[in-house]
Amino acid sequence: MVRTRIAPSPTGFPHIGTIYQALFNFAWARKNSGNFIVRIEDTDRERLVEGAEKKIFEALDWFSLREDESPRRSGGYGPYRQSERLKIYSKYAEQLVEKGGAYYCFCSKKRLEELHKEQIKEKKSTMYDKHCRNLSEEELAQKKGGPYVIRLKVPESETISVKDEIRGIINFDSSLIEDSVLLKSDRYPTYHLGVVVDDYSMKITHVVRGEEWLSSFPKHILLYKYFEWPIPLFYHTPILRNPDKSKVSKRQGHANVDWYKDEGFLPEAILNFLGLLGWTHPDGLEEFSLYDFIDKFNLNNIRNVAPVFDITKLEWLNGVWIRKYSFEKLKEALEKFYKDDSSVKEIFESKHGDLLIRLAQSRMRKLSDFKDLAIKSPSKELSAKDKEIALKLFNKLSKLEVKQWNEEKILQTLRDIKNNEGISMKDIYFVITGREQGLPLIETMVRIEGRENILKKLQERSS
C-alpha cells in the first residue's frame, strides 16, 4: 500500500511550503488508494510554540487535505508525535552502535566549541573530528558513566550514491560528510535518526520533501543500509522561490498560511496555484480542482526547476475561482470573511446586498476586494475637466426618461458620448462613480443607483 507523509515541526505558524508538500503527498496517497500521514516532529523543545500544532491541523483542514493517521486520527503505527517515541529512538540508536554503524561520543560542548573555532581560524569546514570514533573498550568503560551522544559512523573516503526520483543518481564524497549526532545527551533524536526510524516504523513508501534535505540524504541512506531496512522512493521537490529567486522564507508574510486567509484567498485557488508550481497538467490546463489534480497527478512528473511563487498570478487565479463559485457559496465565504466588520455586514443586510455581491463577483480577485468595491470613497478630487464631463453626461442622460433607464439605452448613450465628445470610458466611469475602478458601471447605474441618484450626483459634480 502507498503510504506518504508530511512531518511539520510546531515551531511557528504553518508555512505555505508545508501545504505545497502536503498537496503532493495527499494527492499521491489518494490516487493510489493509500494513506496520508501527518507526523509531528516536536523534538526541538526550545523552539516549540504553544498552539502551533493546532494551527497546522487547522491549515490542513482549510485546504481539505485531511489525513488518515496523525495525533488526532489514530492508526496502527503511532504514536505520531516524536516526543512520545523517545524509547523507540534510543532502542534503535543502541542497536546501530552494536551493528557498527554508530558510536558513543563523550566530547564536551566546550571541546566542540574550541574545535570549531580552530577550524574556522584555519579556514576548514566545521565538522566533528571523530575524536571518539575509535575508543577502546577500556576507554569506553571509563567514560560510559558520563553524558554522551550517539553519532553516525560515516564511511571514510568512499563515494556514497543515492537515488532521487526527480534528479536521478547523486554521488557524495563521504569525506565531506560529518559524523552527525543521531541521539542527543537528553535522549532526544536529531532529525536524521528520527525521520528514518519513523518512516521505517510507519511503513512510508514514498518520501516527498523539499530539496533542502538533499545534503542530508546520504546520511539517511546510510542509516537504511546499516539497519538493513527497505529504502522508500525519495522525491526532493524544488524550493519555492520569490520572483527575485530568493527562497520563500518564514521571515516573509506570505509564507504564513494565515496571511492568505486574511487577504481573502480561496483554498481551492491556492492548491491550484501550488499544483502549477511543481507540475504541468497533461492537458495544459491552468485551472483545475483538487480532484482533477489527484486524477492527473504523477510524482514522476514533478519538474526539477525552481518554481517562482508569483503572488500576482495567484491573485489572478483566485479571481478565476471566485467567479467559479456559486452565488450561495460566495456569499457564505464573504460573510465569514467579514464577520467582524460591521460596515460590510450592513451592506449584506441592505436591500441591494445580494445584488452587490453578484456584481462584485466579476471584479474581485480576493474576498478583501469586496469592501473597496462596495463602499470605497472617491479616489481623487474632480478636476475642471471632470466637471465638464459631468455636465455633458448630465445633459445627455437626463434626456432618458424613467422608462428608458435601462442597460441598453444607457450603454448606447455613453457610447455616443465617447465617440462624439472624445471622452474615454475610463473618464466616464470615474466621473459617474467617483472612483477609478469598481463594480460594473451600467448594471450599477440601473440596478443599484437608479436614474434619480445618478443625475443628482452628476449635477453636483458638474458645479
Backbone torsions as a table, in degrees:
resi	resn	phi	psi	omega
1	MET	NA	137.9	175.4
2	VAL	-69.7	128.6	176.9
3	ARG	-133.8	118.9	179.4
4	THR	-117.6	169.5	-178.2
5	ARG	-157.4	160.3	160.4
6	ILE	-123.4	155.0	-176.5
7	ALA	-138.3	70.4	-178.0
8	PRO	-72.6	154.4	176.1
9	SER	-102.0	132.2	-179.9
10	PRO	-81.4	56.6	-177.2
11	THR	-107.6	12.0	179.5
12	GLY	170.6	-163.4	-178.8
13	PHE	-69.6	155.3	176.8
14	PRO	-63.7	128.1	-176.5
15	HIS	-89.7	142.6	178.6
16	ILE	-61.6	-26.9	176.2
17	GLY	-65.3	-31.4	176.3
18	THR	-65.1	-40.1	178.2
19	ILE	-67.8	-37.1	176.0
20	TYR	-57.0	-48.2	178.6
21	GLN	-69.1	-39.9	-179.5
22	ALA	-61.8	-38.6	-179.9
23	LEU	-58.1	-48.1	-179.4
24	PHE	-65.1	-44.3	-179.3
25	ASN	-66.1	-43.7	179.1
26	PHE	-62.3	-47.6	-176.5
27	ALA	-62.9	-42.5	-177.8
28	TRP	-67.6	-38.5	176.9
29	ALA	-64.4	-46.3	-179.2
30	ARG	-65.8	-39.6	-179.0
31	LYS	-61.9	-32.3	-176.3
32	ASN	-106.6	19.7	-179.7
33	SER	51.9	38.2	-179.1
34	GLY	-102.8	-159.7	-178.3
35	ASN	-120.9	139.0	177.3
36	PHE	-109.5	122.6	-173.4
37	ILE	-112.6	140.9	171.6
38	VAL	-114.4	116.9	179.6
39	ARG	-112.9	134.1	-178.1
40	ILE	-97.6	117.6	-179.8
41	GLU	-94.2	88.7	-173.3
42	ASP	-111.5	34.2	-177.5
43	THR	-86.9	-12.2	175.0
44	ASP	-84.0	81.6	-169.4
45	ARG	-67.1	-28.5	-177.9
46	GLU	-71.5	-26.6	-174.7
47	ARG	-104.4	5.1	179.9
48	LEU	-61.3	138.9	178.0
49	VAL	-114.9	126.4	-179.4
50	GLU	-61.1	131.6	179.3
51	GLY	85.8	-5.7	-176.4
52	ALA	-67.0	-38.3	179.2
53	GLU	-62.3	-42.4	178.3
54	LYS	-60.3	-40.9	-179.7
55	LYS	-65.1	-34.7	177.9
56	ILE	-59.8	-47.6	-178.2
57	PHE	-71.6	-33.2	175.1
58	GLU	-62.0	-39.8	178.9
59	ALA	-65.8	-45.2	179.1
60	LEU	-61.9	-39.4	178.4
61	ASP	-65.8	-40.0	-179.6
62	TRP	-60.9	-35.8	179.1
63	PHE	-88.4	1.6	-178.5
64	SER	60.8	31.9	176.5
65	LEU	-99.7	69.8	-173.1
66	ARG	-78.1	126.4	-177.8
67	GLU	-82.1	162.4	177.2
68	ASP	-94.8	-30.5	-179.4
69	GLU	-139.9	140.7	-179.7
70	SER	-177.5	-179.8	175.6
71	PRO	-58.2	-25.3	-178.7
72	ARG	-100.9	-6.8	179.2
73	ARG	-132.2	95.9	-171.9
74	SER	-62.0	140.7	174.7
75	GLY	-136.6	-172.4	-176.1
76	GLY	-90.0	11.2	-173.9
77	TYR	-127.8	20.6	-178.6
78	GLY	-79.0	-176.7	-0.7
79	PRO	-65.8	160.7	-176.1
80	TYR	-108.0	8.4	169.1
81	ARG	-111.2	132.5	-177.4
82	GLN	-63.0	-32.7	-179.5
83	SER	-63.5	-17.4	179.2
84	GLU	-97.7	8.6	-175.7
85	ARG	-121.5	20.2	-172.2
86	LEU	-60.7	-39.3	179.5
87	LYS	-63.7	-33.7	178.8
88	ILE	-64.7	-43.7	-178.8
89	TYR	-67.0	-42.1	178.9
90	SER	-60.7	-41.7	-179.4
91	LYS	-60.2	-48.5	-177.2
92	TYR	-71.6	-32.3	178.1
93	ALA	-65.1	-42.5	178.0
94	GLU	-66.0	-38.3	176.9
95	GLN	-60.4	-39.5	-177.8
96	LEU	-66.3	-35.7	175.6
97	VAL	-62.2	-44.0	179.5
98	GLU	-62.4	-34.6	-179.7
99	LYS	-78.4	-9.7	-179.7
100	GLY	87.6	11.6	-179.6
101	GLY	-97.4	-1.1	-179.5
102	ALA	-152.8	168.7	-179.6
103	TYR	-150.7	160.8	178.1
104	TYR	-80.0	139.0	177.4
105	CYS	-126.5	127.2	-175.7
106	PHE	-111.0	11.0	-177.1
107	CYS	-63.8	136.4	179.8
108	SER	-78.1	161.7	177.5
109	LYS	-60.8	-37.0	179.9
110	LYS	-64.0	-42.4	-179.8
111	ARG	-63.5	-42.5	-178.7
112	LEU	-65.0	-38.6	178.3
113	GLU	-64.7	-42.8	178.8
114	GLU	-65.6	-38.4	178.0
115	LEU	-61.1	-46.2	-178.0
116	HIS	-67.6	-36.1	177.2
117	LYS	-62.4	-42.3	179.8
118	GLU	-66.3	-40.9	179.4
119	GLN	-65.0	-39.4	177.6
120	ILE	-65.4	-41.2	178.8
121	LYS	-61.1	-37.5	-179.7
122	GLU	-90.2	6.8	178.6
123	LYS	58.1	43.3	177.0
124	LYS	-108.9	164.1	175.4
125	SER	-66.5	138.8	-179.3
126	THR	-82.8	82.8	-179.8
127	MET	-120.1	153.1	175.3
128	TYR	-62.7	139.5	-173.7
129	ASP	-90.7	11.7	175.7
130	LYS	64.1	28.8	-176.2
131	HIS	-55.9	-37.6	-176.1
132	CYS	-98.8	7.5	-171.4
133	ARG	-66.7	-33.9	-173.8
134	ASN	-122.3	39.2	177.0
135	LEU	-65.8	144.0	177.7
136	SER	-74.4	166.8	177.5
137	GLU	-59.4	-37.5	-179.8
138	GLU	-66.5	-43.9	179.1
139	GLU	-64.6	-40.6	178.2
140	LEU	-61.0	-43.9	-178.8
141	ALA	-61.9	-36.9	-179.5
142	GLN	-69.4	-36.0	-174.0
143	LYS	-92.0	-18.7	-168.8
144	LYS	-59.3	-22.2	-179.5
145	GLY	-74.4	-18.1	-177.5
146	GLY	-93.0	-179.1	179.3
147	PRO	-67.9	146.8	179.6
148	TYR	-154.3	163.3	171.5
149	VAL	-121.0	167.5	174.5
150	ILE	-114.1	126.8	-176.9
151	ARG	-111.2	150.3	175.0
152	LEU	-71.4	135.6	177.4
153	LYS	-96.0	99.1	-179.0
154	VAL	-83.0	132.6	178.4
155	PRO	-56.6	145.8	-179.2
156	GLU	-92.7	136.4	174.4
157	SER	52.3	53.2	176.8
158	GLU	-129.7	161.2	170.5
159	THR	-99.0	122.0	178.3
160	ILE	-101.1	116.2	-179.3
161	SER	-100.3	131.3	178.5
162	VAL	-127.8	156.0	179.7
163	LYS	-117.5	118.6	171.4
164	ASP	-103.2	130.0	-174.1
165	GLU	-67.4	-16.4	178.1
166	ILE	-90.7	-40.2	-173.6
167	ARG	-103.0	-16.1	-176.5
168	GLY	90.9	-154.0	-178.0
169	ILE	-76.4	132.7	176.7
170	ILE	-124.5	132.0	-178.8
171	ASN	-105.3	136.1	178.9
172	PHE	-123.1	141.5	175.4
173	ASP	-84.4	115.6	-174.7
174	SER	-62.6	-24.9	-179.7
175	SER	-67.8	-14.9	179.6
176	LEU	-99.6	3.7	-177.8
177	ILE	-107.1	126.4	-176.1
178	GLU	-75.6	150.2	169.9
179	ASP	-75.4	80.6	-172.3
180	SER	-69.2	154.4	174.1
181	VAL	-69.9	132.7	176.2
182	LEU	-102.5	-42.3	179.9
183	LEU	-127.5	122.7	-177.1
184	LYS	-79.4	170.3	-176.6
185	SER	-66.3	-21.7	177.3
186	ASP	-87.5	7.9	178.3
187	ARG	72.2	13.6	171.4
188	TYR	-88.3	142.7	-179.5
189	PRO	-80.0	156.5	166.2
190	THR	-84.1	173.8	-179.4
191	TYR	-56.0	-41.9	-173.3
192	HIS	-59.1	-48.3	179.7
193	LEU	-72.0	-45.5	-176.0
194	GLY	-59.3	-46.3	-174.9
195	VAL	-67.6	-38.8	-178.6
196	VAL	-71.5	-46.2	179.4
197	VAL	-61.2	-43.8	-178.0
198	ASP	-67.5	-44.6	-179.9
199	ASP	-63.2	-37.3	177.1
200	TYR	-68.7	-49.4	-176.2
201	SER	-62.4	-33.0	-177.4
202	MET	-95.3	8.6	174.5
203	LYS	56.1	42.3	177.9
204	ILE	-70.1	129.2	-177.1
205	THR	-99.1	-27.2	-178.0
206	HIS	-134.5	119.6	178.0
207	VAL	-102.1	109.4	179.5
208	VAL	-112.3	111.0	-175.8
209	ARG	-147.1	172.9	-175.9
210	GLY	-72.2	155.9	-176.8
211	GLU	-69.4	-9.4	175.9
212	GLU	-63.3	-16.1	179.1
213	TRP	-91.8	2.3	180.0
214	LEU	-60.7	-39.0	-178.2
215	SER	-66.7	-24.2	178.1
216	SER	-90.1	-10.7	-174.1
217	PHE	-54.3	-46.6	-179.2
218	PRO	-61.7	-33.1	177.7
219	LYS	-64.6	-40.0	-179.1
220	HIS	-69.5	-39.3	177.5
221	ILE	-65.1	-38.4	176.4
222	LEU	-59.6	-42.3	179.7
223	LEU	-62.7	-44.7	176.8
224	TYR	-57.6	-43.0	-177.8
225	LYS	-70.0	-41.5	178.7
226	TYR	-61.6	-40.5	179.7
227	PHE	-79.5	-12.6	-176.5
228	GLU	61.4	44.6	178.8
229	TRP	-101.1	150.8	175.2
230	PRO	-64.3	139.4	-177.0
231	ILE	-94.9	124.0	177.8
232	PRO	-69.8	170.0	175.1
233	LEU	-80.1	134.9	-176.9
234	PHE	-111.6	133.8	176.7
235	TYR	-129.8	109.8	179.2
236	HIS	-99.3	105.6	-174.3
237	THR	-78.3	144.8	178.5
238	PRO	-60.1	146.9	-178.5
239	ILE	-72.3	139.6	175.8
240	LEU	-67.5	134.1	-178.5
241	ARG	-127.4	151.7	175.0
242	ASN	-75.5	166.3	178.3
243	PRO	-54.5	-27.1	178.1
244	ASP	-86.5	10.3	176.8
245	LYS	77.8	0.9	175.9
246	SER	-75.6	155.9	-178.4
247	LYS	-70.9	139.1	173.0
248	VAL	-71.5	106.1	-172.6
249	SER	-112.8	168.1	-178.3
250	LYS	-64.6	-18.9	-179.1
251	ARG	-75.0	-13.1	-178.7
252	GLN	-97.9	139.1	-176.4
253	GLY	-58.3	-39.1	-175.3
254	HIS	-77.1	4.1	171.7
255	ALA	-81.2	-19.9	-176.0
256	ASN	-85.9	125.9	179.8
257	VAL	-57.5	-36.5	-179.5
258	ASP	-62.6	-27.4	179.0
259	TRP	-60.4	-39.2	-178.9
260	TYR	-69.6	-36.3	175.7
261	LYS	-64.9	-45.7	-177.3
262	ASP	-66.8	-30.2	-179.2
263	GLU	-82.7	-13.4	178.2
264	GLY	90.6	31.0	173.8
265	PHE	-85.0	152.4	178.6
266	LEU	-96.0	140.4	-179.2
267	PRO	-60.5	-36.4	179.5
268	GLU	-62.1	-39.7	-178.8
269	ALA	-69.0	-39.6	-179.6
270	ILE	-65.3	-44.7	178.2
271	LEU	-62.6	-41.5	176.8
272	ASN	-57.6	-46.2	-179.5
273	PHE	-64.5	-45.4	179.6
274	LEU	-62.9	-37.7	177.7
275	GLY	-61.3	-38.3	179.8
276	LEU	-69.3	-23.3	-175.9
277	LEU	-69.1	-36.2	-175.2
278	GLY	-114.6	5.9	-168.5
279	TRP	-158.5	152.8	178.1
280	THR	-117.1	128.7	178.2
281	HIS	-62.3	131.9	-177.1
282	PRO	-59.1	-23.5	177.8
283	ASP	-96.1	7.6	178.5
284	GLY	74.1	15.3	-177.7
285	LEU	-75.6	145.5	173.2
286	GLU	-103.1	-18.2	-179.6
287	GLU	-115.5	119.3	178.8
288	PHE	-155.4	152.4	180.0
289	SER	-84.1	169.5	175.6
290	LEU	-59.4	-39.3	-178.6
291	TYR	-66.6	-38.5	177.6
292	ASP	-68.3	-38.8	177.8
293	PHE	-60.3	-46.8	179.0
294	ILE	-58.8	-42.8	-177.7
295	ASP	-63.7	-39.5	-173.7
296	LYS	-96.8	-16.2	-170.9
297	PHE	-71.6	143.6	172.5
298	ASN	-142.9	127.9	-179.4
299	LEU	-56.3	-33.1	-177.3
300	ASN	-71.0	-8.2	179.4
301	ASN	-101.4	8.3	175.5
302	ILE	-66.1	131.4	-175.9
303	ARG	-81.7	142.2	177.3
304	ASN	-92.5	60.2	177.1
305	VAL	-134.8	149.7	-179.7
306	ALA	-75.5	106.4	-176.9
307	PRO	-71.1	137.6	180.0
308	VAL	-92.1	124.1	-178.9
309	PHE	-87.8	90.9	-174.4
310	ASP	-97.1	103.9	-177.6
311	ILE	-60.5	-35.3	-179.8
312	THR	-61.2	-41.9	178.3
313	LYS	-68.0	-37.7	177.7
314	LEU	-62.2	-40.5	178.4
315	GLU	-61.9	-42.9	177.5
316	TRP	-60.0	-47.7	-178.3
317	LEU	-65.6	-34.6	177.6
318	ASN	-64.7	-38.3	176.0
319	GLY	-62.8	-38.4	176.8
320	VAL	-59.9	-43.8	-178.5
321	TRP	-70.6	-33.2	175.6
322	ILE	-60.3	-40.2	-179.3
323	ARG	-75.8	-18.4	176.2
324	LYS	-80.4	-20.0	-179.7
325	TYR	-66.8	145.5	169.6
326	SER	-70.5	161.4	178.9
327	PHE	-58.1	-44.5	-177.3
328	GLU	-62.0	-42.2	-178.2
329	LYS	-69.6	-39.5	178.8
330	LEU	-66.5	-42.9	179.5
331	LYS	-60.4	-43.3	178.9
332	GLU	-61.9	-42.3	179.8
333	ALA	-65.1	-41.2	179.9
334	LEU	-67.7	-42.5	179.9
335	GLU	-63.6	-36.5	177.9
336	LYS	-69.9	-41.7	-178.3
337	PHE	-64.8	-38.9	-176.3
338	TYR	-102.6	24.4	-173.8
339	LYS	-60.1	-24.8	-178.4
340	ASP	-105.5	10.4	-177.9
341	ASP	-110.4	102.4	-174.9
342	SER	-64.8	-33.5	-177.8
343	SER	-66.5	-36.0	178.5
344	VAL	-78.4	-34.5	177.6
345	LYS	-61.1	-34.3	176.5
346	GLU	-63.2	-37.4	178.2
347	ILE	-64.5	-45.4	180.0
348	PHE	-58.5	-35.6	-175.6
349	GLU	-86.6	-8.2	-178.8
350	SER	-74.9	168.7	-177.7
351	LYS	-66.8	-23.9	179.3
352	HIS	-100.1	9.2	-174.2
353	GLY	-54.6	-52.6	-178.4
354	ASP	-64.1	-38.7	-179.5
355	LEU	-65.7	-40.4	177.7
356	LEU	-61.5	-39.3	177.6
357	ILE	-63.7	-44.7	-179.8
358	ARG	-62.5	-41.0	-179.9
359	LEU	-70.9	-39.0	-179.1
360	ALA	-69.6	-25.5	-176.7
361	GLN	-56.4	-35.6	-177.9
362	SER	-77.6	-11.3	-175.0
363	ARG	-114.2	-14.9	-175.9
364	MET	-78.3	140.4	167.2
365	ARG	-104.7	-27.1	177.5
366	LYS	-138.3	158.0	177.4
367	LEU	-60.9	-30.9	-179.7
368	SER	-67.3	-13.3	178.0
369	ASP	-73.4	-22.7	-172.5
370	PHE	-58.1	-44.1	-177.0
371	LYS	-61.1	-44.8	179.0
372	ASP	-62.6	-40.5	-179.2
373	LEU	-67.7	-37.6	-172.9
374	ALA	-86.0	-36.9	-173.8
375	ILE	-135.8	22.3	-179.4
376	LYS	-67.1	136.4	178.0
377	SER	-76.5	160.1	179.7
378	PRO	-51.5	137.8	-174.0
379	SER	-81.9	-18.2	177.7
380	LYS	-161.4	164.2	179.9
381	GLU	-72.8	153.3	177.2
382	LEU	-78.2	134.3	176.9
383	SER	-87.6	174.9	177.0
384	ALA	-60.2	-38.7	177.9
385	LYS	-63.0	-43.4	179.7
386	ASP	-61.4	-37.1	-179.7
387	LYS	-67.3	-35.4	176.5
388	GLU	-65.2	-42.0	179.1
389	ILE	-63.8	-40.4	179.4
390	ALA	-60.3	-40.8	180.0
391	LEU	-65.8	-42.5	179.4
392	LYS	-64.2	-40.6	179.0
393	LEU	-65.2	-41.7	179.2
394	PHE	-61.8	-45.6	-178.6
395	ASN	-61.2	-39.6	-178.4
396	LYS	-77.2	-47.4	-174.8
397	LEU	-71.4	-29.3	-179.6
398	SER	-68.0	-16.8	178.3
399	LYS	-76.5	-15.3	177.0
400	LEU	-78.6	122.0	178.6
401	GLU	-74.3	169.2	-177.2
402	VAL	-54.9	-43.5	-177.7
403	LYS	-72.4	-15.0	178.5
404	GLN	-93.9	-4.2	-176.6
405	TRP	-79.0	77.8	178.4
406	ASN	-134.9	169.4	-173.3
407	GLU	-60.7	-40.0	-177.7
408	GLU	-65.3	-47.1	-177.6
409	LYS	-67.4	-43.0	-179.2
410	ILE	-64.0	-44.8	-179.9
411	LEU	-60.0	-44.4	179.8
412	GLN	-63.7	-40.4	179.1
413	THR	-63.1	-45.1	-179.9
414	LEU	-65.8	-37.7	177.0
415	ARG	-64.3	-39.7	178.3
416	ASP	-62.6	-42.6	178.3
417	ILE	-62.3	-43.8	179.9
418	LYS	-60.2	-47.4	-175.7
419	ASN	-74.8	-40.8	-175.1
420	ASN	-82.5	-32.1	-176.1
421	GLU	-101.9	-9.2	-179.7
422	GLY	69.6	31.0	179.6
423	ILE	-101.1	131.4	-178.3
424	SER	-73.4	153.2	176.8
425	MET	-64.3	-27.9	177.7
426	LYS	-63.4	-44.6	179.4
427	ASP	-68.7	-38.4	178.0
428	ILE	-61.0	-44.0	-179.7
429	TYR	-60.0	-46.0	-176.9
430	PHE	-64.6	-44.5	-176.8
431	VAL	-65.5	-37.4	-179.4
432	ILE	-74.6	-41.6	-173.0
433	THR	-98.1	-22.2	-176.0
434	GLY	81.8	10.1	179.1
435	ARG	-142.2	161.5	-174.9
436	GLU	-83.3	-24.9	175.8
437	GLN	-154.7	155.4	-178.1
438	GLY	175.0	-140.7	-177.5
439	LEU	-69.2	159.0	176.8
440	PRO	-53.4	128.7	-170.0
441	LEU	-64.5	-56.1	-172.1
442	ILE	-63.1	-44.5	179.7
443	GLU	-62.2	-37.3	178.9
444	THR	-65.9	-42.1	-179.1
445	MET	-63.5	-37.0	-176.2
446	VAL	-87.4	-48.0	-167.2
447	ARG	-96.5	-19.4	-179.6
448	ILE	-109.6	-58.9	-174.1
449	GLU	-77.6	-52.4	-176.0
450	GLY	87.2	162.9	-174.1
451	ARG	-60.4	-47.7	-174.4
452	GLU	-61.9	-45.3	-179.5
453	ASN	-65.9	-42.8	-178.9
454	ILE	-63.2	-47.3	-179.3
455	LEU	-65.0	-36.8	177.6
456	LYS	-63.5	-44.2	179.6
457	LYS	-64.1	-42.8	-179.3
458	LEU	-65.0	-37.4	179.0
459	GLN	-64.7	-42.3	179.3
460	GLU	-66.3	-37.7	-176.5
461	ARG	-78.6	-14.6	179.1
462	SER	-88.1	-10.8	-176.2
463	SER	-98.7	NA	NA
